[in-house]
Amino acid sequence: MPLQRFSLKRRLIGVILLSSVVALSVTYAALLAYEFHAFREGTAHNLTALARIIASNSSAALIYDDKALAEENLAALRSEPDITAAALYDQHGRLYATYPAKGAPANLPLSPGKEAMEFRGGRLNLFYPVVQDQRYAGTLYLTSDLGEMYGRLRIYGGVLLVVLMGSMGVSLFLSNFFQRRISGPILELAAMARLISEQKNYAIRARSPSDDELGDLTGAFNAMLDQIQASHSEAERARDEALKASRAKDDFLAALSHELRTPLNPVLLLASDAAARPDLPEAIRADFDLIRKNVELEARLIDDLLDLTRITSGKLVLNGRLIDPLRVLEDAIETVRPEAAAKRIAFSLALGSGQPMVWGDSVRLQQVFWNVLKNAVKFTPEGGWITVAMREDSESGRILITVADNGIGLTGDEIPRLFRVFSQGAHADGEPHRFGGLGLGLAISRTLVELHAGTIRVASDGRGKGATFIIDLPLASTQTETLRSSPGPAASPSAARVPRERSILLVEDHAPTRTILARMLQSRGYRVLTAASIAEARVSAAGGGIDVLISDIGLPDGSGYDLMAELSARFPLKGIALTGYGMEHDLDDSRRAGFAAHLTKPVRIQMIDDALGLIFQEGRS
């Protein structure tokens, strides 16, 4: 063999040189190949995660047709230097918004492609669907520049060439003494490269053995790891920022809901109490009852607008009891009758003579009936008619409520999407506010009807031929079901059933609510102590003798949860949370703090009566 013609020393140096070249070449080729693949995968993953965030934040903009919001969401891509262009397409495939908003690249696709990711021409292109509650709202397009990836690969290749040349020179001119000092660090570096490739732990760093070429190699290797780790860190940060923004949105909605509910609370307390007072004239009680009904509906609408996620996700809790749907339907008719009278619309009622009962939430069912009736009034021309009928089907055990009108009607294309969130029919003619509303009423009504084990559907013979809504609800079994929720406004206060020597500590920072509620509780025979803060509550409770704590949650100097936990640990008392915060986690926090009931503002006085009655009834048992 030709190698045998060389001396042992040269053969050893040749073997060392060849081994070094081969080992480094294989190691770095594997590392480069892995990094090339890992960078592509990482870039693809990061782009997908970014697309998911942008698409989630942009769904409302597309659904609400808010182009400014869509462009603002895309403008957030300024923090992503690799993103060179982006676009939003609406559900019809039309180009809706671009990034950059001005001077957008001319090569943006005019229409969206299928959901896919493609590496082409030094760029990564992604089409990502924008979906809201499984409803297609549009498509997001992102394109990312891969120049950084190829630049790194060129650097790695240059480092490899320098290392190979340096290794050849070192192998040729150094003796066997330096051979061990050279091969050892190289093998260590190769082992570390394999370990990093296997574990994907880019926080590991190689120890520099010297200041020569091997030190440069180790430094380049560590610098490469620094860049890889930085790219991954930039993706944790992006995710954390997205989570932070989501939490901020939830906190804002919760605070806004609280602020909107709180002023309604004293109004509802006064109205519900006056509507139930037998000493007042019937006409005055009827006026207060009308105020009560409309405040409760306003509160429900606030819940629907600010907590739509809870409704559509199936987490809505009904205040179920045995109710008369005829009474609920009549209340809804009376609510829309003034608006119908203003348009000279005639009501024709065929409500039957029986008294069927259903199990459900009377306020929520009234909201369903109100939504359908208001929809009929809105789309019925002046001088038109609306027919409301209710029919009991004893064989099927169900009740049918129909609302028919001679309004503008519906086309075959409009009917399938009528009950979708934020959907408005083609009758809007490109003007979403022509008839008012947000397109929430019927979508929410469908959810509420389904929660009552019923169905809601619509039929129409076409444009200009009116529409008929059919609500189908199961009849209740009166043999086994009993009333489980608060009585109607005309019922006697349940406080009459509890002892009159009970003591209540009322903690509420909203002065009108605190004053009115304290007066009502005192009129029911309770001894009431009031406080506007936790500090005042501690002073009032210091002497003991408190049976029940009724406390707001958001207090000026702390949380009602903390107050309940503190006082219940010192005294044998029960608690009722009275607050504008009504999300699912708020109810969970109340239970953990020891509250026996969680009432979301605004509340009727009868709800507080019932909660107190249950607490004192448990105490006697």
Secondary structure, 3 states (H helix, E strand, C coil): CHHHHCCHHHHHHHHHHHHHHHHHHHHHHHHHHHHHHHHHHHHHHHHHHHHHHHHHHHHHHHHHCCHHHHHHHHHHHHHCCCEEEEEEEECCCCEEEEECCCCCCCCCCCCCCCCEEEEECCEEEEEEEEEECCEEEEEEEEEEECHHHHHHHHHHHHHHHHHHHHHHHHHHHCCHHHHHHHHHHHHHHHHHHHHHHHHCCCCCCCCCCCCCHHHHHHHHHHHHHHHHHHHHHHHHHHHHHHHHHHHHHHHHHHHHHHHHHCCHHHHHHHHHHHHCCCCCCHHHHHHHHHHHHHHHHHHHHHHHHHCHHHHHCCCCCCCCEEECHHHHHHHHHHHHHHHHHHCCCEEEEECCCCCCCEEECHHHHHHHHHHHHHHHHHCCCCCCEEEEEEEEECCCCEEEEEEEECCCCCCCCCHHHCCCCCCCCHHHCCCCCCCCCCCCHHHHHHHHHHHCCCEEEEECCCCCCCEEEEEEEECCCCCCCCCCCCCCCCCCCHHHHCCCCCEEEEECCCHHHHHHHHHHHHHCCCEEEEECCHHHHHHHHCCCCCCEEEECCEECCEEHHHHHHHHHHHCCCEEEEEECCCCHHHHHHHHHHCCCEEEECCCCHHHHHHHHHHHHHHHHC
